């Protein structure tokens, strides 16, 4: 399983903000995307990013995460 949060983080510049979303072309599903939140939380605990917003669909599943790179 790929770490979507880390992939997005590595492409960002310090201070930049970005949305993390599932990419169907890469095989992501809404269900598999839920683990991206765990990856984002781990990066936040390390002080590398700040989780700005978590967006959920009508069923309560996370469908987008807004992050800001701190380091």
C-alpha positions as CSV (number, residue, x, y, z in Angstrom):
1,X,0.0,0.0,0.0
2,X,1.4,3.4,-0.9
3,X,1.7,6.3,1.5
4,X,-0.2,9.0,-0.2
5,X,0.5,11.6,2.5
6,X,4.2,11.1,2.3
7,X,4.1,11.3,-1.6
8,X,2.3,14.6,-1.4
9,X,4.6,15.9,1.4
10,X,7.7,15.2,-0.6
11,X,6.5,17.2,-3.6
12,X,5.6,20.3,-1.5
13,X,7.7,23.3,-0.7
14,X,8.0,24.5,2.9
15,X,5.0,26.7,3.8
16,X,2.9,25.4,0.9
17,X,-0.5,23.8,1.4
18,X,-2.1,21.0,-0.6
19,X,-5.1,18.7,-0.7
20,X,-4.5,14.9,-0.4
21,X,-7.2,13.0,-2.4
22,X,-7.6,9.5,-3.6
23,X,-6.4,9.0,-7.2
24,X,-8.4,6.4,-9.1
25,X,-5.8,6.0,-11.8
26,X,-3.3,4.9,-9.2
27,X,-5.8,2.4,-7.8
28,X,-7.0,4.4,-4.8
29,X,-10.5,3.9,-3.6
30,X,-12.4,5.9,-0.9
31,X,-12.0,2.9,1.4
32,X,-8.3,2.4,0.9
33,X,-7.8,6.2,1.2
34,X,-8.7,6.1,4.9
35,X,-5.2,5.0,5.7
36,X,-3.9,8.3,4.3
37,X,-5.2,9.9,7.4
38,X,-2.9,7.7,9.5
39,X,0.0,8.7,7.3
40,X,-0.8,12.4,7.7
41,X,-1.2,12.1,11.4
42,X,2.2,10.5,11.6
43,X,3.8,13.3,9.6
44,X,2.0,15.8,11.9
45,X,3.3,14.1,15.0
46,X,6.8,14.5,13.6
47,X,6.2,18.2,13.2
48,X,6.6,18.0,9.4
49,X,3.1,19.0,8.5
50,X,-0.1,20.6,9.9
51,X,-3.4,19.0,9.1
52,X,-5.6,22.0,8.2
53,X,-8.8,20.3,7.3
54,X,-10.4,16.9,7.0
55,X,-13.3,16.6,4.5
56,X,-15.7,13.7,4.8
57,X,-18.4,12.4,2.4
58,X,-22.0,11.8,3.3
59,X,-21.1,8.4,4.7
60,X,-18.5,9.7,7.0
61,X,-15.5,8.5,5.0
62,X,-12.5,10.8,4.6
63,X,-12.4,12.0,1.0
64,X,-9.8,14.8,1.2
65,X,-7.2,16.1,3.7
66,X,-5.7,19.6,3.5
67,X,-2.2,19.8,4.8
68,X,0.5,22.5,5.2
69,X,4.2,21.6,5.0
70,X,6.1,23.0,8.1
71,X,9.5,21.5,7.5
